[in-house]
């Protein structure tokens, strides 16, 4: 494995660091590292600062407005932006749908939709999971029946991230019940700003509004909104999820959390002594840091394969599982070391109109609870371990 960074890569890392130091608003950093959600307007502002360099779409080629980066440049960006506390980009639109349209979309779809993602005019959400089809996507039931030049779409999507701020949704829909289940699924683009689309919020364990239920009732969708061929969504889905899981290591973000954990460990605890003098706590922190270092090198190995022309394989399942577990561990350590007296669940009713939890600790608690979902979405850890067992360990 040769992942030595050449002079060009080193120069890019310095350029990114310099840009983030000068242009990243400190308030966005504070919110991101504290687990506080940025508003849609703040996200759009951040995208506008990145757009002249194409860094708001790091996976896109230059001809579509991106930087034309390869795997190493993208990794440097993810690492440095995460470590700096930069807000995550509009992941669903820019990292998931954008590459799908570039790879599978028609010229007309690319010409119409990619510029609207670049400008933040369109915000997309992902309609995959359903009440009876979570990790088992092949079991989805949302129907799309062809009627002339349109499809009539009916069904429910669940756990749909940020549907409440999106105006479009890309859905896996069942266009045929014949043959294998996977063969009857198509990839369809749906405008959410029309009658028949109902969005119902779902508040997470941390009291955050980030996921929703989306009901689509006999909504007419132009057949030109079909991406790829009818019944061909399975290949598109594997392409999309491969991109998503490769980002699941959260290397830069986890490094930022690890830095916060280390800083708190070296501070004085309530007994007036450094927390690092607690041997058990210091060992847990060291174990988390070691796990993160191992994950980073595992990600390097996947990058080395990608740089040699090999498509991401089952190793990305290892990255996805461990990336989520490590972030859960780090946020748990941060919670424990916060030592906020009277710490309560963030949904608790304030006493006499005053919160009983310090503001910064409230968001820390929200972040801790919210990170529980990392080992569920994008393919649960149980599913990922089955992939590891079958395709890596040949069990």
C-alpha atoms as a printed R data frame, in Angstrom:
    type eleno elety resid chain resno       x       y       z
1   ATOM     1    CA   UNK     A     1   0.000   0.000   0.000
2   ATOM     2    CA   UNK     A     2   1.503   3.318  -1.108
3   ATOM     3    CA   UNK     A     3  -0.514   6.287   0.033
4   ATOM     4    CA   UNK     A     4   2.236   8.851   0.291
5   ATOM     5    CA   UNK     A     5   0.761  12.236  -0.506
6   ATOM     6    CA   UNK     A     6   2.550  14.018  -3.326
7   ATOM     7    CA   UNK     A     7   3.334  17.717  -3.408
8   ATOM     8    CA   UNK     A     8   0.061  18.465  -5.173
9   ATOM     9    CA   UNK     A     9  -1.894  16.744  -2.415
10  ATOM    10    CA   UNK     A    10   0.068  18.521   0.289
11  ATOM    11    CA   UNK     A    11  -0.580  21.852  -1.404
12  ATOM    12    CA   UNK     A    12  -4.306  21.084  -1.575
13  ATOM    13    CA   UNK     A    13  -4.368  20.226   2.136
14  ATOM    14    CA   UNK     A    14  -2.744  23.569   2.954
15  ATOM    15    CA   UNK     A    15  -5.122  25.397   0.619
16  ATOM    16    CA   UNK     A    16  -8.139  23.796   2.298
17  ATOM    17    CA   UNK     A    17  -6.805  24.545   5.775
18  ATOM    18    CA   UNK     A    18  -6.139  28.173   4.859
19  ATOM    19    CA   UNK     A    19  -9.592  28.567   3.293
20  ATOM    20    CA   UNK     A    20 -11.365  27.049   6.288
21  ATOM    21    CA   UNK     A    21  -9.387  29.191   8.720
22  ATOM    22    CA   UNK     A    22 -10.325  32.378   6.858
23  ATOM    23    CA   UNK     A    23 -13.790  31.738   5.420
24  ATOM    24    CA   UNK     A    24 -15.552  29.240   7.685
25  ATOM    25    CA   UNK     A    25 -17.803  31.293  10.024
26  ATOM    26    CA   UNK     A    26 -16.896  30.590  13.677
27  ATOM    27    CA   UNK     A    27 -20.579  30.326  14.603
28  ATOM    28    CA   UNK     A    28 -20.969  27.452  12.146
29  ATOM    29    CA   UNK     A    29 -18.004  25.707  13.775
30  ATOM    30    CA   UNK     A    30 -19.463  26.197  17.238
31  ATOM    31    CA   UNK     A    31 -22.822  24.795  16.204
32  ATOM    32    CA   UNK     A    32 -21.328  21.848  14.335
33  ATOM    33    CA   UNK     A    33 -18.999  20.735  17.123
34  ATOM    34    CA   UNK     A    34 -21.686  21.229  19.775
35  ATOM    35    CA   UNK     A    35 -24.203  19.128  17.844
36  ATOM    36    CA   UNK     A    36 -26.525  22.069  17.242
37  ATOM    37    CA   UNK     A    37 -28.306  22.007  13.880
38  ATOM    38    CA   UNK     A    38 -27.625  24.774  11.388
39  ATOM    39    CA   UNK     A    39 -30.565  26.350   9.612
40  ATOM    40    CA   UNK     A    40 -31.169  25.719   5.928
41  ATOM    41    CA   UNK     A    41 -30.196  29.331   5.234
42  ATOM    42    CA   UNK     A    42 -26.875  28.839   7.010
43  ATOM    43    CA   UNK     A    43 -26.199  25.717   4.962
44  ATOM    44    CA   UNK     A    44 -26.992  27.567   1.737
45  ATOM    45    CA   UNK     A    45 -24.649  30.380   2.782
46  ATOM    46    CA   UNK     A    46 -21.857  27.880   3.450
47  ATOM    47    CA   UNK     A    47 -22.445  26.254   0.054
48  ATOM    48    CA   UNK     A    48 -22.220  29.676  -1.595
49  ATOM    49    CA   UNK     A    49 -18.799  30.257  -0.019
50  ATOM    50    CA   UNK     A    50 -17.562  26.918  -1.360
51  ATOM    51    CA   UNK     A    51 -19.136  27.080  -4.799
52  ATOM    52    CA   UNK     A    52 -16.488  29.242  -6.578
53  ATOM    53    CA   UNK     A    53 -13.975  26.446  -5.955
54  ATOM    54    CA   UNK     A    54 -16.462  23.643  -6.638
55  ATOM    55    CA   UNK     A    55 -15.890  22.329  -3.129
56  ATOM    56    CA   UNK     A    56 -19.612  22.201  -2.371
57  ATOM    57    CA   UNK     A    57 -19.763  19.163  -4.703
58  ATOM    58    CA   UNK     A    58 -16.464  17.364  -4.012
59  ATOM    59    CA   UNK     A    59 -17.507  14.184  -5.841
60  ATOM    60    CA   UNK     A    60 -18.416  15.950  -9.101
61  ATOM    61    CA   UNK     A    61 -16.215  16.311 -12.204
62  ATOM    62    CA   UNK     A    62 -15.187  19.744 -13.448
63  ATOM    63    CA   UNK     A    63 -17.538  19.693 -16.428
64  ATOM    64    CA   UNK     A    64 -20.490  19.699 -14.034
65  ATOM    65    CA   UNK     A    65 -19.161  22.329 -11.629
66  ATOM    66    CA   UNK     A    66 -17.122  20.188  -9.277
67  ATOM    67    CA   UNK     A    67 -13.382  20.241  -8.564
68  ATOM    68    CA   UNK     A    68 -12.648  17.075 -10.566
69  ATOM    69    CA   UNK     A    69 -10.983  15.470  -7.567
70  ATOM    70    CA   UNK     A    70  -9.849  11.883  -7.358
71  ATOM    71    CA   UNK     A    71 -10.252   9.665  -4.279
72  ATOM    72    CA   UNK     A    72  -7.217  11.096  -2.479
73  ATOM    73    CA   UNK     A    73  -8.255  14.727  -2.931
74  ATOM    74    CA   UNK     A    74 -11.775  13.919  -1.763
75  ATOM    75    CA   UNK     A    75 -10.371  12.160   1.302
76  ATOM    76    CA   UNK     A    76  -8.195  15.174   2.136
77  ATOM    77    CA   UNK     A    77 -11.262  17.416   1.878
78  ATOM    78    CA   UNK     A    78 -13.399  15.158   4.094
79  ATOM    79    CA   UNK     A    79 -10.637  14.900   6.681
80  ATOM    80    CA   UNK     A    80  -9.772  18.595   6.833
81  ATOM    81    CA   UNK     A    81 -13.331  19.950   6.721
82  ATOM    82    CA   UNK     A    82 -14.471  17.508   9.403
83  ATOM    83    CA   UNK     A    83 -11.509  18.287  11.621
84  ATOM    84    CA   UNK     A    84 -12.134  22.035  11.236
85  ATOM    85    CA   UNK     A    85 -15.764  21.697  12.342
86  ATOM    86    CA   UNK     A    86 -17.223  22.616   8.959
87  ATOM    87    CA   UNK     A    87 -20.926  21.829   8.504
88  ATOM    88    CA   UNK     A    88 -21.627  18.716   6.514
89  ATOM    89    CA   UNK     A    89 -22.659  19.505   2.972
90  ATOM    90    CA   UNK     A    90 -26.125  18.838   1.545
91  ATOM    91    CA   UNK     A    91 -25.139  15.198   1.504
92  ATOM    92    CA   UNK     A    92 -28.236  13.715  -0.144
93  ATOM    93    CA   UNK     A    93 -28.323  16.195  -3.029
94  ATOM    94    CA   UNK     A    94 -24.627  16.730  -3.624
95  ATOM    95    CA   UNK     A    95 -22.968  13.445  -2.638
96  ATOM    96    CA   UNK     A    96 -25.701  10.914  -3.439
97  ATOM    97    CA   UNK     A    97 -28.070  12.099  -6.163
98  ATOM    98    CA   UNK     A    98 -25.546  14.262  -8.027
99  ATOM    99    CA   UNK     A    99 -23.149  11.374  -8.815
100 ATOM   100    CA   UNK     A   100 -26.136   9.143  -9.691
101 ATOM   101    CA   UNK     A   101 -27.392  11.666 -12.252
102 ATOM   102    CA   UNK     A   102 -23.898  12.106 -13.663
103 ATOM   103    CA   UNK     A   103 -23.499   8.331 -14.011
104 ATOM   104    CA   UNK     A   104 -27.016   7.237 -15.022
105 ATOM   105    CA   UNK     A   105 -29.021  10.354 -15.950
106 ATOM   106    CA   UNK     A   106 -30.053  11.421 -19.439
107 ATOM   107    CA   UNK     A   107 -28.469  14.539 -20.968
108 ATOM   108    CA   UNK     A   108 -31.743  16.369 -20.339
109 ATOM   109    CA   UNK     A   109 -31.825  15.344 -16.675
110 ATOM   110    CA   UNK     A   110 -28.228  16.452 -16.169
111 ATOM   111    CA   UNK     A   111 -28.794  19.789 -17.896
112 ATOM   112    CA   UNK     A   112 -31.895  20.565 -15.846
113 ATOM   113    CA   UNK     A   113 -31.158  19.141 -12.411
114 ATOM   114    CA   UNK     A   114 -27.426  19.428 -11.753
115 ATOM   115    CA   UNK     A   115 -27.312  23.261 -11.936
116 ATOM   116    CA   UNK     A   116 -30.266  23.463  -9.524
117 ATOM   117    CA   UNK     A   117 -28.370  21.307  -7.009
118 ATOM   118    CA   UNK     A   118 -25.262  23.444  -7.445
119 ATOM   119    CA   UNK     A   119 -27.191  26.638  -6.739
120 ATOM   120    CA   UNK     A   120 -29.079  25.083  -3.775
121 ATOM   121    CA   UNK     A   121 -32.327  25.822  -5.617
122 ATOM   122    CA   UNK     A   122 -33.329  22.176  -5.200
123 ATOM   123    CA   UNK     A   123 -32.941  20.286  -1.940
124 ATOM   124    CA   UNK     A   124 -33.427  16.557  -2.324
125 ATOM   125    CA   UNK     A   125 -34.235  13.873   0.212
126 ATOM   126    CA   UNK     A   126 -33.851  10.120  -0.154
127 ATOM   127    CA   UNK     A   127 -36.959   7.906  -0.285
128 ATOM   128    CA   UNK     A   128 -35.706   4.376   0.301
129 ATOM   129    CA   UNK     A   129 -36.926   2.954   3.632
130 ATOM   130    CA   UNK     A   130 -40.586   2.092   4.162
131 ATOM   131    CA   UNK     A   131 -42.641   0.832   7.136
132 ATOM   132    CA   UNK     A   132 -42.150  -2.764   5.951
133 ATOM   133    CA   UNK     A   133 -38.841  -2.269   4.132
134 ATOM   134    CA   UNK     A   134 -35.952  -0.908   6.152
135 ATOM   135    CA   UNK     A   135 -32.685  -2.706   5.569
136 ATOM   136    CA   UNK     A   136 -34.578  -5.110   3.264
137 ATOM   137    CA   UNK     A   137 -35.062  -2.685   0.380
138 ATOM   138    CA   UNK     A   138 -36.190  -5.469  -1.940
139 ATOM   139    CA   UNK     A   139 -39.391  -5.666   0.092
140 ATOM   140    CA   UNK     A   140 -40.503  -2.097  -0.678
141 ATOM   141    CA   UNK     A   141 -44.128  -1.544  -1.654
142 ATOM   142    CA   UNK     A   142 -44.420   2.006  -3.025
143 ATOM   143    CA   UNK     A   143 -46.094   1.556  -6.418
144 ATOM   144    CA   UNK     A   144 -45.541   3.460  -9.635
145 ATOM   145    CA   UNK     A   145 -48.112   2.492 -12.301
146 ATOM   146    CA   UNK     A   146 -47.490   3.682 -15.843
147 ATOM   147    CA   UNK     A   147 -50.311   5.802 -17.270
148 ATOM   148    CA   UNK     A   148 -49.439   7.238 -20.667
149 ATOM   149    CA   UNK     A   149 -46.536   9.657 -20.273
150 ATOM   150    CA   UNK     A   150 -46.712   9.540 -16.481
151 ATOM   151    CA   UNK     A   151 -46.392   7.242 -13.503
152 ATOM   152    CA   UNK     A   152 -49.023   7.327 -10.766
153 ATOM   153    CA   UNK     A   153 -47.149   6.879  -7.482
154 ATOM   154    CA   UNK     A   154 -48.657   5.705  -4.191
155 ATOM   155    CA   UNK     A   155 -46.983   4.623  -0.962
156 ATOM   156    CA   UNK     A   156 -45.133   5.680   2.177
157 ATOM   157    CA   UNK     A   157 -41.468   6.392   2.848
158 ATOM   158    CA   UNK     A   158 -40.161   6.371   6.417
159 ATOM   159    CA   UNK     A   159 -37.156   7.821   8.272
160 ATOM   160    CA   UNK     A   160 -36.688  10.284   5.423
161 ATOM   161    CA   UNK     A   161 -33.923  12.649   6.493
162 ATOM   162    CA   UNK     A   162 -34.641  16.383   6.105
163 ATOM   163    CA   UNK     A   163 -37.790  15.891   4.039
164 ATOM   164    CA   UNK     A   164 -39.241  18.855   5.953
165 ATOM   165    CA   UNK     A   165 -36.763  21.233   4.258
166 ATOM   166    CA   UNK     A   166 -36.589  19.473   0.870
167 ATOM   167    CA   UNK     A   167 -38.625  20.218  -2.235
168 ATOM   168    CA   UNK     A   168 -37.744  17.033  -4.140
169 ATOM   169    CA   UNK     A   169 -37.394  13.354  -3.304
170 ATOM   170    CA   UNK     A   170 -35.801  10.487  -5.235
171 ATOM   171    CA   UNK     A   171 -37.602   7.232  -4.580
172 ATOM   172    CA   UNK     A   172 -37.205   3.560  -5.112
173 ATOM   173    CA   UNK     A   173 -40.601   2.469  -6.453
174 ATOM   174    CA   UNK     A   174 -42.079  -0.845  -7.529
175 ATOM   175    CA   UNK     A   175 -42.979  -0.775 -11.217
176 ATOM   176    CA   UNK     A   176 -43.412  -4.545 -11.592
177 ATOM   177    CA   UNK     A   177 -44.363  -7.493  -9.382
178 ATOM   178    CA   UNK     A   178 -43.075 -10.083 -11.847
179 ATOM   179    CA   UNK     A   179 -39.816 -11.995 -11.391
180 ATOM   180    CA   UNK     A   180 -37.269 -11.380  -8.631
181 ATOM   181    CA   UNK     A   181 -38.200  -8.550  -6.272
182 ATOM   182    CA   UNK     A   182 -35.107  -6.505  -7.161
183 ATOM   183    CA   UNK     A   183 -35.935  -6.638 -10.871
184 ATOM   184    CA   UNK     A   184 -39.207  -4.772 -10.402
185 ATOM   185    CA   UNK     A   185 -37.762  -1.670  -8.718
186 ATOM   186    CA   UNK     A   186 -37.179   1.650 -10.490
187 ATOM   187    CA   UNK     A   187 -35.514   4.947  -9.518
188 ATOM   188    CA   UNK     A   188 -37.932   7.867  -9.814
189 ATOM   189    CA   UNK     A   189 -37.622  11.622  -9.135
190 ATOM   190    CA   UNK     A   190 -40.662  13.203  -7.458
191 ATOM   191    CA   UNK     A   191 -41.571  16.853  -6.891
192 ATOM   192    CA   UNK     A   192 -42.780  17.169  -3.286
193 ATOM   193    CA   UNK     A   193 -44.453  20.540  -3.771
194 ATOM   194    CA   UNK     A   194 -47.720  19.203  -5.183
195 ATOM   195    CA   UNK     A   195 -51.028  17.843  -3.878
196 ATOM   196    CA   UNK     A   196 -50.876  14.272  -2.632
197 ATOM   197    CA   UNK     A   197 -47.529  14.594  -0.826
198 ATOM   198    CA   UNK     A   198 -47.769  14.728   2.980
199 ATOM   199    CA   UNK     A   199 -44.749  15.132   5.270
200 ATOM   200    CA   UNK     A   200 -45.106  14.138   8.936
201 ATOM   201    CA   UNK     A   201 -42.225  14.952  11.328
202 ATOM   202    CA   UNK     A   202 -40.610  12.320  13.543
203 ATOM   203    CA   UNK     A   203 -38.615  13.617  16.506
204 ATOM   204    CA   UNK     A   204 -35.559  11.554  17.336
205 ATOM   205    CA   UNK     A   205 -34.353  10.334  20.714
206 ATOM   206    CA   UNK     A   206 -32.325  13.541  21.019
207 ATOM   207    CA   UNK     A   207 -35.392  15.724  20.500
208 ATOM   208    CA   UNK     A   208 -34.244  16.761  17.023
209 ATOM   209    CA   UNK     A   209 -36.369  17.041  13.909
210 ATOM   210    CA   UNK     A   210 -34.290  15.396  11.232
211 ATOM   211    CA   UNK     A   211 -36.377  12.453   9.977
212 ATOM   212    CA   UNK     A   212 -39.896  12.282   8.619
213 ATOM   213    CA   UNK     A   213 -42.623  10.102   7.175
214 ATOM   214    CA   UNK     A   214 -43.490  10.959   3.567
215 ATOM   215    CA   UNK     A   215 -46.844   9.800   2.209
216 ATOM   216    CA   UNK     A   216 -47.423   9.939  -1.530
217 ATOM   217    CA   UNK     A   217 -51.015   9.373  -2.607
218 ATOM   218    CA   UNK     A   218 -51.698   8.927  -6.331
219 ATOM   219    CA   UNK     A   219 -49.209  11.579  -7.363
220 ATOM   220    CA   UNK     A   220 -48.631  11.920 -11.104
221 ATOM   221    CA   UNK     A   221 -44.923  11.921 -12.050
222 ATOM   222    CA   UNK     A   222 -43.642  12.410 -15.617
223 ATOM   223    CA   UNK     A   223 -42.003   9.311 -17.080
224 ATOM   224    CA   UNK     A   224 -39.062  11.553 -17.997
225 ATOM   225    CA   UNK     A   225 -38.257  11.574 -14.254
226 ATOM   226    CA   UNK     A   226 -37.224   7.932 -14.429
227 ATOM   227    CA   UNK     A   227 -33.461   7.570 -13.914
228 ATOM   228    CA   UNK     A   228 -31.955   4.695 -15.862
229 ATOM   229    CA   UNK     A   229 -34.191   1.999 -17.261
230 ATOM   230    CA   UNK     A   230 -37.446   0.780 -15.746
231 ATOM   231    CA   UNK     A   231 -36.638  -2.022 -13.320
232 ATOM   232    CA   UNK     A   232 -32.963  -1.058 -13.233
233 ATOM   233    CA   UNK     A   233 -32.804   0.653  -9.856
234 ATOM   234    CA   UNK     A   234 -30.835  -2.077  -8.126
235 ATOM   235    CA   UNK     A   235 -27.575  -1.244  -9.907
236 ATOM   236    CA   UNK     A   236 -28.152   2.470  -9.224
237 ATOM   237    CA   UNK     A   237 -28.826   1.734  -5.562
238 ATOM   238    CA   UNK     A   238 -25.619  -0.272  -5.155
239 ATOM   239    CA   UNK     A   239 -23.687   2.591  -6.768
240 ATOM   240    CA   UNK     A   240 -25.327   5.142  -4.466
241 ATOM   241    CA   UNK     A   241 -24.920   3.138  -1.254
242 ATOM   242    CA   UNK     A   242 -21.285   2.432  -2.131
243 ATOM   243    CA   UNK     A   243 -20.640   6.170  -2.142
244 ATOM   244    CA   UNK     A   244 -22.597   6.635   1.087
245 ATOM   245    CA   UNK     A   245 -20.852   3.916   3.051
246 ATOM   246    CA   UNK     A   246 -17.385   4.990   1.958
247 ATOM   247    CA   UNK     A   247 -18.132   8.281   3.732
248 ATOM   248    CA   UNK     A   248 -19.252   6.396   6.844
249 ATOM   249    CA   UNK     A   249 -15.794   6.463   8.404
250 ATOM   250    CA   UNK     A   250 -16.317  10.091   9.421
251 ATOM   251    CA   UNK     A   251 -12.541  10.367   9.812
252 ATOM   252    CA   UNK     A   252 -12.293  14.159  10.074
253 ATOM   253    CA   UNK     A   253 -15.388  14.504  12.257
254 ATOM   254    CA   UNK     A   254 -14.242  11.690  14.537
255 ATOM   255    CA   UNK     A   255 -10.812  13.322  14.790
256 ATOM   256    CA   UNK     A   256 -12.501  16.561  15.881
257 ATOM   257    CA   UNK     A   257 -14.482  14.686  18.544
258 ATOM   258    CA   UNK     A   258 -11.328  12.839  19.663
259 ATOM   259    CA   UNK     A   259  -9.556  16.171  20.059
260 ATOM   260    CA   UNK     A   260 -12.405  17.451  22.245
261 ATOM   261    CA   UNK     A   261 -12.288  14.263  24.317
262 ATOM   262    CA   UNK     A   262  -8.522  14.569  24.817
263 ATOM   263    CA   UNK     A   263  -8.840  18.228  25.819
264 ATOM   264    CA   UNK     A   264 -11.494  17.408  28.402
265 ATOM   265    CA   UNK     A   265  -9.410  14.521  29.725
266 ATOM   266    CA   UNK     A   266  -6.541  16.918  30.475
267 ATOM   267    CA   UNK     A   267  -8.797  19.379  32.294
268 ATOM   268    CA   UNK     A   268  -9.510  19.405  36.016
269 ATOM   269    CA   UNK     A   269 -12.420  17.317  37.172
270 ATOM   270    CA   UNK     A   270 -14.807  18.109  40.061
271 ATOM   271    CA   UNK     A   271 -12.273  16.748  42.555
272 ATOM   272    CA   UNK     A   272  -9.709  19.329  41.499
273 ATOM   273    CA   UNK     A   273  -7.487  16.770  39.798
274 ATOM   274    CA   UNK     A   274  -6.940  16.078  36.119
275 ATOM   275    CA   UNK     A   275  -9.421  13.596  34.715
276 ATOM   276    CA   UNK     A   276  -6.468  11.782  33.120
277 ATOM   277    CA   UNK     A   277  -5.509  10.592  36.616
278 ATOM   278    CA   UNK     A   278  -8.567   8.352  36.442
279 ATOM   279    CA   UNK     A   279  -6.846   5.299  34.970
280 ATOM   280    CA   UNK     A   280 -10.033   3.632  33.772
281 ATOM   281    CA   UNK     A   281 -11.237   6.772  31.991
282 ATOM   282    CA   UNK     A   282  -7.809   7.444  30.473
283 ATOM   283    CA   UNK     A   283  -7.721   3.873  29.165
284 ATOM   284    CA   UNK     A   284 -11.151   4.231  27.531
285 ATOM   285    CA   UNK     A   285 -10.026   7.420  25.804
286 ATOM   286    CA   UNK     A   286  -6.805   5.762  24.616
287 ATOM   287    CA   UNK     A   287  -8.778   2.795  23.268
288 ATOM   288    CA   UNK     A   288 -11.089   5.106  21.324
289 ATOM   289    CA   UNK     A   289  -8.095   6.982  19.875
290 ATOM   290    CA   UNK     A   290  -6.465   3.679  18.896
291 ATOM   291    CA   UNK     A   291  -9.652   2.445  17.251
292 ATOM   292    CA   UNK     A   292  -9.861   5.695  15.289
293 ATOM   293    CA   UNK     A   293  -6.264   5.335  14.114
294 ATOM   294    CA   UNK     A   294  -6.975   1.755  12.975
295 ATOM   295    CA   UNK     A   295 -10.100   2.935  11.135
296 ATOM   296    CA   UNK     A   296  -8.093   5.663   9.420
297 ATOM   297    CA   UNK     A   297  -5.608   3.106   8.099
298 ATOM   298    CA   UNK     A   298  -8.425   0.812   6.994
299 ATOM   299    CA   UNK     A   299  -9.833   3.741   5.033
300 ATOM   300    CA   UNK     A   300  -6.377   4.243   3.530
301 ATOM   301    CA   UNK     A   301  -6.435   0.653   2.299
302 ATOM   302    CA   UNK     A   302  -9.785   1.194   0.610
303 ATOM   303    CA   UNK     A   303  -8.415   4.391  -0.917
304 ATOM   304    CA   UNK     A   304  -5.368   2.525  -2.191
305 ATOM   305    CA   UNK     A   305  -7.646   0.040  -3.956
306 ATOM   306    CA   UNK     A   306  -9.712   2.861  -5.437
307 ATOM   307    CA   UNK     A   307  -6.584   4.686  -6.634
308 ATOM   308    CA   UNK     A   308  -5.506   1.498  -8.406
309 ATOM   309    CA   UNK     A   309  -8.840   1.401 -10.263
310 ATOM   310    CA   UNK     A   310 -10.647  -1.106  -8.065
311 ATOM   311    CA   UNK     A   311 -14.251  -0.318  -7.125
312 ATOM   312    CA   UNK     A   312 -15.081  -0.141  -3.401
313 ATOM   313    CA   UNK     A   313 -15.758  -3.646  -2.116
314 ATOM   314    CA   UNK     A   314 -17.144  -5.173   1.077
315 ATOM   315    CA   UNK     A   315 -14.422  -3.400   3.045
316 ATOM   316    CA   UNK     A   316 -16.669  -0.336   3.065
317 ATOM   317    CA   UNK     A   317 -18.974  -2.274   5.384
318 ATOM   318    CA   UNK     A   318 -16.142  -2.422   7.926
319 ATOM   319    CA   UNK     A   319 -15.685   1.331   7.572
320 ATOM   320    CA   UNK     A   320 -19.391   1.990   7.988
321 ATOM   321    CA   UNK     A   321 -19.720  -0.159  11.119
322 ATOM   322    CA   UNK     A   322 -16.600   1.068  12.871
323 ATOM   323    CA   UNK     A   323 -17.040   4.718  11.893
324 ATOM   324    CA   UNK     A   324 -20.446   4.824  13.548
325 ATOM   325    CA   UNK     A   325 -19.369   2.858  16.618
326 ATOM   326    CA   UNK     A   326 -16.342   5.074  17.214
327 ATOM   327    CA   UNK     A   327 -18.413   8.250  16.964
328 ATOM   328    CA   UNK     A   328 -20.893   6.809  19.435
329 ATOM   329    CA   UNK     A   329 -18.049   6.040  21.837
330 ATOM   330    CA   UNK     A   330 -16.545   9.522  21.521
331 ATOM   331    CA   UNK     A   331 -19.858  11.327  22.059
332 ATOM   332    CA   UNK     A   332 -20.526   9.080  25.048
333 ATOM   333    CA   UNK     A   333 -17.164  10.052  26.554
334 ATOM   334    CA   UNK     A   334 -17.940  13.727  25.966
335 ATOM   335    CA   UNK     A   335 -21.268  13.302  27.738
336 ATOM   336    CA   UNK     A   336 -19.688  11.581  30.722
337 ATOM   337    CA   UNK     A   337 -17.002  14.223  31.112
338 ATOM   338    CA   UNK     A   338 -19.486  17.092  30.825
339 ATOM   339    CA   UNK     A   339 -20.461  16.370  34.440
340 ATOM   340    CA   UNK     A   340 -23.472  18.677  34.229
341 ATOM   341    CA   UNK     A   341 -25.400  18.544  37.479
342 ATOM   342    CA   UNK     A   342 -29.065  17.770  36.971
343 ATOM   343    CA   UNK     A   343 -28.445  16.447  33.459
344 ATOM   344    CA   UNK     A   344 -31.795  15.439  32.024
345 ATOM   345    CA   UNK     A   345 -33.150  14.379  28.676
346 ATOM   346    CA   UNK     A   346 -33.319  17.388  26.317
347 ATOM   347    CA   UNK     A   347 -37.073  16.909  25.915
348 ATOM   348    CA   UNK     A   348 -37.673  17.478  29.636
349 ATOM   349    CA   UNK     A   349 -40.001  20.331  30.554
350 ATOM   350    CA   UNK     A   350 -38.089  23.397  31.853
351 ATOM   351    CA   UNK     A   351 -38.558  24.271  35.520
352 ATOM   352    CA   UNK     A   352 -40.173  27.670  36.134
353 ATOM   353    CA   UNK     A   353 -39.456  28.605  32.538
354 ATOM   354    CA   UNK     A   354 -35.716  27.984  32.893
355 ATOM   355    CA   UNK     A   355 -33.785  25.082  31.418
356 ATOM   356    CA   UNK     A   356 -32.172  22.890  34.064
357 ATOM   357    CA   UNK     A   357 -29.425  21.903  31.613
358 ATOM   358    CA   UNK     A   358 -26.659  24.334  30.583
359 ATOM   359    CA   UNK     A   359 -27.088  25.327  26.942
360 ATOM   360    CA   UNK     A   360 -23.881  23.712  25.712
361 ATOM   361    CA   UNK     A   361 -24.639  20.506  27.591
362 ATOM   362    CA   UNK     A   362 -28.167  20.352  26.212
363 ATOM   363    CA   UNK     A   363 -26.795  20.151  22.679
364 ATOM   364    CA   UNK     A   364 -24.136  17.697  23.821
365 ATOM   365    CA   UNK     A   365 -26.915  15.485  25.143
366 ATOM   366    CA   UNK     A   366 -28.867  15.877  21.918
367 ATOM   367    CA   UNK     A   367 -25.775  14.912  19.951
368 ATOM   368    CA   UNK     A   368 -25.155  11.880  22.134
369 ATOM   369    CA   UNK     A   369 -28.714  10.623  21.686
370 ATOM   370    CA   UNK     A   370 -28.781  11.495  17.979
371 ATOM   371    CA   UNK     A   371 -25.606   9.515  17.231
372 ATOM   372    CA   UNK     A   372 -27.354   6.296  18.290
373 ATOM   373    CA   UNK     A   373 -28.782   6.185  14.753
374 ATOM   374    CA   UNK     A   374 -25.351   5.867  13.101
375 ATOM   375    CA   UNK     A   375 -25.347   2.088  13.378
376 ATOM   376    CA   UNK     A   376 -28.871   1.827  11.953
377 ATOM   377    CA   UNK     A   377 -29.251   4.042   8.894
378 ATOM   378    CA   UNK     A   378 -27.531   3.462   5.566
379 ATOM   379    CA   UNK     A   379 -27.694  -0.287   6.186
380 ATOM   380    CA   UNK     A   380 -27.746  -1.394   9.833
381 ATOM   381    CA   UNK     A   381 -24.653  -2.850  11.504
382 ATOM   382    CA   UNK     A   382 -26.297  -6.275  11.482
383 ATOM   383    CA   UNK     A   383 -26.654  -6.102   7.700
384 ATOM   384    CA   UNK     A   384 -23.077  -4.836   7.336
385 ATOM   385    CA   UNK     A   385 -21.734  -7.690   9.480
386 ATOM   386    CA   UNK     A   386 -23.560 -10.200   7.306
387 ATOM   387    CA   UNK     A   387 -21.860  -8.667   4.260
388 ATOM   388    CA   UNK     A   388 -18.486  -8.850   6.021
389 ATOM   389    CA   UNK     A   389 -19.072 -12.478   6.991
390 ATOM   390    CA   UNK     A   390 -20.139 -13.585   3.514
391 ATOM   391    CA   UNK     A   391 -17.873 -11.537   1.278
392 ATOM   392    CA   UNK     A   392 -14.752 -10.963   3.356
393 ATOM   393    CA   UNK     A   393 -14.618 -13.948   5.714
394 ATOM   394    CA   UNK     A   394 -16.392 -16.464   3.410
395 ATOM   395    CA   UNK     A   395 -18.477 -17.701   6.319
